[in-house]
Amino acid sequence: MNGNADISGMFEINLIDMYELQPFIARLYEKRDRIKSSRPIPASALSKIREGLALEWTYNSNSIEGNTLSLRETQLVLQEGITIQGKSLREHFEAHNHEKAIQYLYGLVSPGYSMRSIDILSLHGLVLRSIEDDFAGRVRNGGVRIAGANFVPPNARKVPDMLDELIEFTNSNPMGLNDVVLATIFHHRLVWIHPFFDGNGRTVRLAMNLLLMRAGFPPAIILKNDRKKYYDALNQANNGSYQKLGLLMTQALERSLNIYLNALPGYDNEYEPIVRIVEEPGVPYGQEYVSLLARQGKIDAYKEGNVWYTSREAVKDYVENRKRKR
């Protein structure tokens, strides 16, 4: 992986601060390959996993953008067809639209898939259907500003060419980036281009997963509880540092991989809250230190709500690796 590159004068990428994530990313590839090489997950279990991930994806992505439907309410809207009293019509449309966009995305993805601008526009069209029909699926033709961001998106006249340039860079991958880093760069640059008047965040998080899923990964779901961390990471990427966004992406992807792994017949790596793990005999670290290792991606761990989960095996591996390095 090269340290930096200039993409046709559009933007400079400096990935030196991403190097420390390489062991973490290697672990993600190992998990992906284990899922591929294991006995197939039963069709009924696979269907339930996809349904559950789609629900979480819809809830979290919409919540990041201000939708107030809870996870349970989102489930009632999507799976029971119930209208939630006190919630706006727009919020109901956002839930249904995002689910349809996920279904469309699954229909697109396949090994060797090459991203097209029409796919991004179509995802956006589904996200804003019946909400902003005048703008749905159309690149913006005017300026925008983003509250809380440390940049001003480019002039609307430049957006079509910048979008095409980003897609060409993503498909040709001239830097030879691995799939996770490539998806991270794409994620940030599409946010920075901000091609639409509304619905950018949801569309970006959908399109980014096209790149991961074509490489055999499950979708990476940025959690609502990480909203501030997510926006801070995007702002840091605007200043040239991708480390925090890359870490957030890899953590989100590991969580989804673990969901699939736990469904494999015979998989016995049991994840527990860190507070329980550190109480086990032979664990030489306290909760604060193990939680820090989890946040930094140095041990196999994932987050549910505000609680970090890991396994005794993950902590044991970390202890043994440190002994070998001494």
C-alpha positions in Angstrom: 0.0 0.0 0.0 1.5 3.3 -1.1 1.8 6.1 1.4 0.1 8.8 -0.7 -1.1 9.5 -4.2 -2.6 12.3 -6.2 -5.7 11.3 -8.1 -5.8 13.5 -11.3 -5.5 16.6 -9.2 -8.8 15.9 -7.4 -7.5 15.0 -4.0 -4.4 13.7 -2.3 -4.5 10.5 -0.3 -2.1 10.0 2.6 -2.5 6.6 4.1 0.6 6.4 6.3 -1.5 6.6 9.4 -3.5 3.6 8.2 -0.6 1.2 8.4 -1.2 0.3 12.1 -4.7 -1.0 11.0 -3.1 -3.6 8.7 -3.1 -6.4 11.4 -6.7 -5.6 12.1 -7.6 -5.7 8.4 -5.8 -9.0 8.0 -8.0 -10.4 10.8 -11.1 -9.4 8.8 -9.8 -11.2 5.8 -9.2 -14.3 7.9 -12.7 -14.2 9.2 -14.2 -13.7 5.7 -12.2 -16.6 4.4 -13.2 -18.8 7.3 -16.9 -18.1 6.5 -16.2 -18.9 2.8 -14.4 -22.2 3.5 -16.8 -23.5 6.3 -19.8 -25.6 5.7 -22.6 -23.5 4.3 -24.8 -21.6 6.7 -28.3 -23.2 6.5 -30.5 -21.2 4.2 -33.0 -20.4 7.0 -30.3 -19.1 9.3 -28.7 -17.0 6.4 -32.1 -15.5 5.6 -32.6 -14.5 9.3 -29.1 -13.0 9.4 -29.7 -10.9 6.3 -33.1 -9.8 7.6 -31.6 -8.8 11.0 -28.7 -6.9 9.4 -31.0 -5.1 7.0 -33.2 -4.0 10.0 -30.1 -2.8 12.0 -28.7 -1.1 8.9 -31.9 0.8 8.2 -32.4 1.8 11.8 -28.8 3.0 12.4 -28.3 4.8 9.1 -31.6 6.6 9.4 -31.0 7.4 13.1 -27.6 9.0 12.2 -29.5 11.4 10.0 -32.0 12.3 12.7 -34.8 9.7 12.2 -36.4 9.1 15.6 -37.9 5.7 15.1 -36.4 3.2 17.6 -35.1 -0.2 16.5 -38.3 -1.8 17.6 -40.5 0.8 15.9 -38.4 0.3 12.7 -39.1 -3.4 12.9 -42.8 -2.9 13.4 -42.9 -0.5 10.4 -41.0 -2.8 8.1 -42.1 -6.3 9.2 -45.6 -5.7 10.6 -46.7 -2.7 8.4 -47.6 -0.8 11.5 -47.8 3.0 11.6 -46.2 4.4 14.7 -48.2 7.1 16.4 -46.4 10.4 16.9 -43.9 9.7 14.2 -43.8 11.7 10.9 -44.8 10.3 7.5 -41.3 11.1 6.4 -39.8 8.9 9.0 -42.0 6.0 7.9 -41.0 6.6 4.3 -37.3 6.7 5.3 -37.6 3.3 6.8 -39.4 1.7 3.9 -37.1 3.4 1.3 -33.9 2.3 3.0 -35.1 -1.3 3.1 -35.9 -1.1 -0.7 -32.5 0.4 -1.4 -30.9 -2.5 0.5 -32.8 -5.0 -1.6 -31.7 -3.2 -4.8 -28.1 -3.3 -3.5 -28.2 -7.0 -3.0 -29.4 -7.4 -6.6 -26.4 -5.4 -7.9 -23.6 -7.0 -5.9 -21.6 -9.8 -7.4 -17.9 -10.8 -7.6 -16.2 -8.5 -10.1 -18.9 -5.9 -9.9 -17.8 -2.5 -11.3 -19.4 0.5 -9.7 -21.4 2.8 -12.0 -22.7 6.3 -11.4 -26.2 5.1 -12.4 -26.1 2.6 -9.4 -25.4 5.5 -7.0 -28.1 7.6 -8.5 -30.5 4.7 -8.3 -29.8 4.1 -4.6 -30.3 7.8 -4.0 -33.6 7.7 -5.9 -34.8 4.9 -3.7 -33.6 6.7 -0.5 -35.6 9.9 -1.3 -38.6 8.3 -3.1 -41.9 10.0 -2.0 -39.9 12.4 0.2 -38.0 14.7 -2.2 -39.1 13.4 -5.6 -37.8 16.5 -7.4 -34.3 15.7 -6.2 -34.4 11.9 -5.9 -31.7 10.2 -8.1 -30.4 13.6 -9.4 -27.1 15.2 -8.8 -27.4 18.6 -7.2 -27.4 21.7 -9.3 -26.7 24.3 -6.6 -24.4 24.9 -3.6 -24.8 23.3 -0.2 -23.3 23.8 3.3 -23.1 21.1 6.0 -23.7 22.1 9.6 -20.8 21.0 11.8 -18.5 20.1 9.0 -15.0 21.6 8.5 -15.3 22.0 4.7 -17.5 23.4 2.0 -18.6 20.9 -0.7 -17.4 21.6 -4.2 -19.2 23.8 -6.7 -22.2 21.9 -8.3 -20.7 22.3 -11.8 -17.8 20.1 -10.7 -19.8 17.4 -9.1 -20.6 15.2 -12.2 -16.9 15.0 -13.2 -15.7 14.4 -9.7 -18.2 11.6 -9.2 -17.1 10.0 -12.5 -13.5 10.4 -11.4 -14.1 8.8 -8.0 -15.9 5.9 -9.6 -13.0 5.4 -12.1 -10.5 5.5 -9.2 -12.6 3.0 -7.2 -12.9 0.5 -10.1 -9.3 0.8 -11.4 -7.8 0.9 -7.9 -4.5 2.4 -9.1 -2.9 2.3 -5.6 -3.6 -1.4 -5.2 -5.6 -0.8 -2.0 -7.2 -3.7 -0.1 -11.0 -3.7 -0.2 -11.5 -2.3 3.3 -9.2 0.7 2.8 -10.6 1.3 -0.7 -14.2 1.4 0.8 -13.0 3.8 3.5 -11.5 6.2 0.9 -14.6 5.9 -1.3 -16.8 6.5 1.7 -15.1 9.7 2.7 -14.6 11.1 -0.8 -18.3 10.6 -1.7 -19.3 12.4 1.5 -16.9 15.2 0.5 -18.2 15.6 -3.0 -21.7 15.6 -1.5 -23.4 15.0 -4.8 -27.0 15.5 -3.7 -29.1 18.1 -1.9 -30.3 15.6 0.6 -29.9 11.9 1.4 -26.1 11.9 1.0 -25.2 10.0 4.2 -27.6 7.1 3.7 -26.6 6.8 0.0 -22.9 6.9 0.8 -23.2 4.1 3.4 -25.2 2.0 1.0 -22.8 2.5 -1.9 -19.7 1.9 0.3 -21.1 -1.5 1.1 -21.3 -2.4 -2.6 -17.5 -2.4 -2.5 -17.2 -4.6 0.6 -19.9 -7.0 -0.5 -18.5 -7.5 -4.0 -15.3 -8.7 -2.2 -17.3 -11.3 -0.1 -17.7 -9.2 3.1 -21.0 -8.6 4.8 -22.2 -5.0 5.1 -20.4 -2.7 7.6 -23.0 -0.9 9.7 -22.0 2.3 11.4 -23.9 2.4 14.7 -26.1 5.3 15.8 -24.2 5.3 19.1 -21.0 6.1 17.2 -22.6 9.1 15.4 -20.3 11.7 17.0 -17.2 9.6 16.5 -18.3 9.0 12.9 -18.6 12.7 12.1 -15.3 13.5 13.9 -13.6 10.8 11.8 -15.0 12.3 8.6 -13.7 15.7 9.6 -10.3 14.3 10.3 -10.3 12.6 6.9 -11.1 16.1 5.4 -7.7 17.1 6.9 -5.9 14.1 5.4 -6.0 11.6 8.3 -8.0 8.4 7.5 -7.0 6.5 10.6 -10.1 7.1 12.7 -12.5 6.5 9.8 -10.6 3.4 8.9 -10.8 2.1 12.5 -14.6 2.8 12.7 -15.1 1.0 9.4 -13.1 -2.0 10.4 -14.9 -2.2 13.8 -18.3 -2.1 12.0 -17.2 -4.8 9.6 -15.9 -7.1 12.3 -19.2 -6.9 14.1 -21.0 -8.1 11.0 -18.4 -10.8 10.4 -18.9 -12.1 13.9 -22.6 -12.4 13.4 -22.0 -14.7 10.5 -19.3 -16.6 12.3 -21.5 -17.3 15.2 -24.0 -18.9 12.9 -21.5 -21.4 11.5 -21.9 -25.0 12.7 -19.3 -25.9 15.2 -18.0 -22.3 15.7 -17.1 -22.1 19.4 -15.5 -18.7 19.9 -17.8 -17.3 22.6 -17.9 -13.5 22.9 -18.8 -12.0 26.3 -18.8 -8.4 27.7 -15.3 -7.3 28.6 -16.4 -6.7 32.2 -16.9 -10.5 32.5 -13.8 -11.5 30.6 -11.5 -9.6 32.9 -12.9 -11.4 35.9 -11.6 -14.7 34.5 -8.5 -16.3 36.1 -5.4 -15.7 34.1 -6.5 -12.5 32.5 -3.7 -10.1 33.5 -5.4 -6.8 32.5 -8.3 -4.7 33.9 -11.4 -3.7 32.1 -10.1 -0.2 31.1 -7.1 -1.6 29.4 -8.9 -4.4 27.6 -11.6 -1.9 26.5 -8.8 0.3 25.1 -7.4 -2.7 23.1 -10.9 -3.3 21.7 -11.4 0.4 20.7 -8.0 0.4 19.0 -8.7 -2.9 17.1 -5.8 -4.7 18.7 -8.0 -7.6 19.9 -10.9 -9.4 18.3 -13.8 -7.5 19.7 -17.1 -5.8 18.6 -19.6 -3.3 20.0 -23.3 -3.7 20.8 -24.8 -0.5 22.0 -22.3 0.9 24.4 -20.9 -2.5 25.4 -17.7 -4.0 24.0 -17.6 -7.8 23.6 -14.5 -10.0 23.2 -13.5 -13.6 23.9 -11.0 -15.2 26.3 -9.2 -16.6 23.2 -8.7 -13.0 21.9 -7.2 -11.8 25.1 -5.0 -14.9 25.4 -3.7 -14.4 21.8 -2.9 -10.8 22.6 -1.0 -11.8 25.8 1.0 -14.5 23.9 1.9 -12.2 21.1 3.2 -9.6 23.5 5.4 -12.3 25.1 6.8 -13.4 21.7 7.7 -9.8 20.9 9.7 -9.3 24.1 
